[in-house]
Amino acid sequence: MPQLILFNKPFDVLSQFTGADAGKTLAHFIDAPGFYPAGRLDKDSEGLLLLTDCGEIQARISDPTFKMPKTYWAQVEGIISDDALQRLSAGVQLNDGPTRPALASKLATPALWNRMPPIRVRKHIPDSWLSLTISEGRNRQVRRMTAAVGFPTLRLVRYCIGEWTVEGLQPGEWRIITLPEQWWRDAPMAARRVSMR
């Protein structure tokens, strides 16, 4: 049966197994031959990264065709406004085109691990948190979306991909799960075709 690794990727770590500094790649944390990332998470972002040993599952999770929702918690500069949330929800215009509609809401300061290094705090500028769920995965999309509505992202944590969350995992920790047969059987045939290209 296909397996999945749920990994809490720390800040400043690449979503790959090779790189110039081994301490800043997945190889420093995960010793599981045959597993590969299903998608990516920017070096300066934290949170849930999925890895799998099955090409079909990798395609289903990472290919934007399947629109698997991903939820991010973003700490932004300024107190996020209702107008900005409405604009994010409707989709915003980026330099590579408009984004799909998203789910955007205010978020109470979450109980998260301390980031190392911590974000830069500006004494006279407040900050706030929002939850943003998107179904596409453009380069640095969430950061570009919040900036487009006037609230630059200071810290970005991916909390959820599909039905899986980072809950219970500290930075650098991971756990492996076996996907139930029903999940595998429900995978669209298109995912299987993608993996065979």
FENNOR-V352907 format. One record per pair of residues at least 24 apart in sequence whose ideal C-beta (glycine too) atoms are under 10 Angstrom apart, sorted by the first residue. I is the first residue (numbers start at 0). J is the second residue. D is the distance in whole Angstrom. If there is no record, write none. Layout:
# FENNOR-V352907
i-><I,I>
j-><J,J>
d-><D,D>
This chain:
# FENNOR-V352907
i-><0,0,0,0,0,0,0,0,1,1,1,1,1,1,1,1,1,1,1,1,1,1,1,1,2,2,2,2,2,2,2,2,2,2,2,2,3,3,3,3,3,3,3,3,3,3,3,3,3,3,3,3,3,4,4,4,4,4,4,4,4,4,4,4,4,4,4,4,5,5,5,5,5,5,5,5,5,5,5,5,5,5,5,5,6,6,6,6,6,6,6,6,6,6,6,6,6,6,6,6,6,7,7,7,7,7,7,7,7,7,7,7,7,7,7,7,7,7,8,8,8,8,8,8,8,8,8,8,8,8,8,8,8,8,8,9,9,9,9,9,9,9,9,9,10,10,10,10,10,10,10,10,10,10,10,10,10,10,10,10,11,11,11,11,11,11,11,12,12,12,12,12,12,12,12,13,13,13,13,14,14,14,14,14,14,14,14,15,15,16,18,25,25,27,28,28,28,28,29,29,29,30,31,31,34,34,35,36,36,37,37,37,37,38,38,38,38,38,38,38,39,39,40,40,40,40,40,40,40,41,41,41,41,41,41,41,43,43,43,43,43,44,44,44,44,44,44,44,44,44,44,45,45,45,45,45,45,45,45,45,45,45,46,46,46,46,46,46,46,46,46,46,46,46,46,46,47,47,47,47,47,47,47,47,47,47,47,47,48,48,48,48,49,49,49,49,50,50,51,52,53,53,53,53,54,54,54,54,54,54,55,55,55,55,55,55,55,55,55,55,56,56,56,56,56,56,56,57,57,57,58,58,58,58,58,58,58,58,58,58,59,59,59,59,59,59,59,59,59,59,59,60,60,60,60,60,61,61,61,61,62,62,62,62,62,63,63,63,63,63,63,64,64,64,64,65,65,65,65,65,65,65,66,66,66,66,66,67,67,67,67,67,67,68,68,68,68,68,68,68,68,68,68,69,69,69,69,69,69,69,69,69,69,69,69,69,70,70,70,70,70,70,70,70,70,70,70,70,70,70,71,71,71,71,71,71,71,71,71,71,71,71,71,71,71,71,71,72,72,72,72,72,72,72,72,72,72,72,72,72,72,72,72,73,73,73,73,73,73,73,73,73,73,73,73,73,73,73,73,73,73,73,74,74,74,74,74,74,74,74,74,74,74,74,74,74,74,74,74,75,75,75,75,75,75,75,75,75,75,75,75,75,75,75,75,76,76,76,76,76,76,76,76,76,76,76,76,76,76,77,77,77,77,77,77,77,77,77,78,78,78,78,78,78,79,79,79,79,79,79,79,79,79,79,79,79,80,80,80,80,80,81,82,82,83,83,83,83,83,83,83,84,84,84,84,84,85,86,86,86,86,87,87,87,87,87,87,87,87,87,88,88,90,90,91,91,91,91,91,91,92,93,93,93,93,93,93,93,94,94,95,95,95,95,96,98,98,98,98,98,98,98,98,98,99,99,99,100,100,101,101,101,101,101,101,101,101,101,102,102,102,102,102,103,103,103,103,103,103,103,103,104,104,104,104,105,105,106,106,106,109,109,111,111,111,111,111,112,112,112,112,112,112,113,114,114,114,114,115,117,118,118,118,119,120,121,124,126,126,126,126,127,128,128,128,130,130,131,132,132>
j-><52,53,177,178,179,180,182,183,51,52,53,54,55,56,57,59,176,177,178,179,180,182,183,186,31,33,34,50,51,52,53,56,175,176,177,178,34,37,49,50,51,52,53,56,57,60,163,174,175,176,177,178,182,29,31,34,35,36,37,48,49,50,51,52,173,174,175,176,47,48,49,50,160,163,164,165,166,167,168,172,173,174,175,176,31,34,36,40,46,47,48,49,50,165,168,170,171,172,173,174,175,45,46,47,48,112,156,157,165,166,167,168,169,170,171,172,173,174,36,39,40,41,42,44,45,46,47,48,156,157,165,168,170,171,173,45,46,112,114,115,169,170,171,172,41,42,43,44,45,46,112,114,115,116,117,118,154,155,156,170,42,43,44,45,114,115,116,40,42,43,44,45,48,170,171,39,40,41,42,38,39,40,41,42,44,48,50,39,42,50,42,50,173,171,170,171,172,173,171,173,175,173,173,175,173,175,61,60,61,61,62,67,160,62,63,67,69,136,157,160,136,138,69,71,136,155,156,157,160,138,139,140,141,142,155,157,139,142,152,154,155,71,73,139,141,142,152,154,155,156,157,72,111,112,114,154,155,156,157,158,165,170,70,71,72,111,155,156,157,158,159,160,164,165,168,170,71,156,157,158,159,160,161,163,164,165,166,168,157,160,165,173,157,160,161,163,173,175,178,175,178,183,186,194,190,191,193,194,195,196,183,186,187,188,190,191,192,193,194,195,178,182,183,186,190,191,194,190,193,194,186,187,189,190,191,192,193,194,195,196,161,182,183,185,186,187,189,190,191,193,194,160,161,163,186,190,136,160,190,193,136,189,190,193,194,99,133,134,135,136,137,187,189,190,193,134,161,186,187,189,190,193,99,133,134,135,136,134,135,136,160,161,162,101,102,132,133,134,135,159,160,161,162,131,132,133,134,135,136,140,141,157,158,159,160,161,101,102,130,131,132,133,156,157,158,159,160,161,164,165,101,129,130,131,132,133,140,141,142,144,145,152,155,156,157,158,159,106,108,109,111,128,129,130,131,141,154,155,156,157,158,159,165,103,106,127,128,129,130,131,141,142,144,145,150,151,152,153,154,155,156,157,106,108,109,111,114,118,126,127,128,129,145,150,152,153,154,155,156,126,127,128,129,131,142,145,146,148,149,150,151,152,153,154,155,118,119,121,124,125,126,127,145,146,149,150,151,152,153,124,125,126,127,145,149,150,151,153,105,124,125,126,127,150,103,104,105,106,126,127,128,129,145,148,149,150,105,127,148,149,150,105,148,149,129,144,145,147,148,149,150,129,130,131,148,150,148,144,147,148,149,129,131,133,141,144,145,147,148,150,131,132,133,144,143,144,145,146,147,148,147,137,139,140,143,144,146,147,143,147,137,138,140,143,137,133,134,135,137,140,141,143,144,147,133,134,135,133,134,130,131,132,133,134,135,140,141,144,130,131,132,133,134,129,130,131,132,133,144,145,148,129,130,131,132,129,130,130,131,158,156,158,154,156,158,165,170,156,165,168,169,170,171,170,153,154,156,170,170,154,152,153,154,153,153,153,153,150,151,153,154,153,153,154,156,158,159,155,158,159>
d-><10,9,5,6,8,7,10,7,6,7,4,9,7,5,9,10,10,8,5,10,10,8,6,9,9,9,8,9,7,5,7,9,6,7,5,7,9,8,6,7,5,8,8,7,10,9,7,9,7,5,8,6,9,7,6,6,10,9,9,8,7,4,7,9,5,7,5,8,7,8,6,8,9,6,8,7,9,9,7,9,6,5,8,7,10,10,9,9,9,7,5,7,6,9,7,10,8,8,4,8,10,7,6,7,8,8,9,10,5,10,9,4,6,5,7,5,7,10,9,10,5,10,9,8,6,6,8,4,10,8,9,10,8,8,9,6,9,9,8,8,9,4,5,10,10,8,6,8,5,10,10,5,7,8,10,10,8,9,9,8,6,7,10,9,9,8,8,9,7,10,10,9,9,9,8,9,9,9,6,8,4,5,8,8,9,6,9,8,10,10,10,8,9,8,9,5,8,7,9,6,10,10,8,7,10,8,10,9,8,5,9,9,8,9,10,9,8,6,10,8,8,9,10,10,10,9,10,6,10,8,6,10,9,8,8,10,9,9,10,9,8,8,10,9,8,8,9,9,4,7,7,9,8,8,7,8,7,5,7,10,9,7,10,8,8,9,8,4,4,6,9,9,9,5,9,9,10,9,5,7,7,6,10,7,7,4,9,8,8,8,9,9,10,6,8,7,8,9,8,9,8,8,9,8,9,9,9,4,8,10,8,6,10,10,5,5,9,8,5,8,7,9,8,7,8,10,8,9,9,7,9,10,8,5,8,9,4,5,9,9,9,9,10,10,5,7,9,4,9,8,9,7,7,9,10,9,8,10,10,9,9,8,7,6,9,9,10,8,5,6,9,9,7,8,8,9,9,9,7,8,7,9,8,9,4,7,10,7,10,9,6,5,9,9,8,5,7,5,10,8,8,7,10,9,7,6,7,9,7,10,9,6,9,7,5,8,10,8,6,7,4,8,10,7,5,4,8,10,8,10,10,9,7,5,8,7,9,5,9,10,10,9,6,7,5,7,9,6,10,6,8,6,8,6,8,10,8,8,5,8,5,9,10,10,8,9,7,5,8,6,6,8,9,6,8,10,5,8,7,5,8,10,9,8,9,9,9,7,6,7,5,8,10,10,7,5,4,8,8,6,6,7,6,10,10,5,9,9,9,4,6,6,6,9,9,10,10,8,6,8,6,9,9,10,9,6,5,8,6,7,7,7,7,10,7,5,8,10,9,10,6,8,5,9,9,9,6,9,9,5,8,5,8,9,9,6,10,9,8,8,8,8,8,9,8,10,8,9,4,6,6,7,10,9,8,10,9,9,8,5,9,8,6,9,9,6,7,9,6,9,9,10,10,9,8,5,9,10,5,6,7,7,10,8,5,7,9,6,8,9,6,8,9,9,9,7,10,7,8,7,10,9,6,9,7,6,6,9,9,10,6,6,5,8,9,10,9,7,8,7,4,8,9,6,7,5,8,9,9,9,9,7,5,8,9,6,8,5,9,10,8,8,9,6,9,9,10,9,10,9,6,6,10,9,10,6,9,8,8,9,10,5,5,7,9,9,10,9,10,6,9,10,10,9,9,8,9,9,9,8>
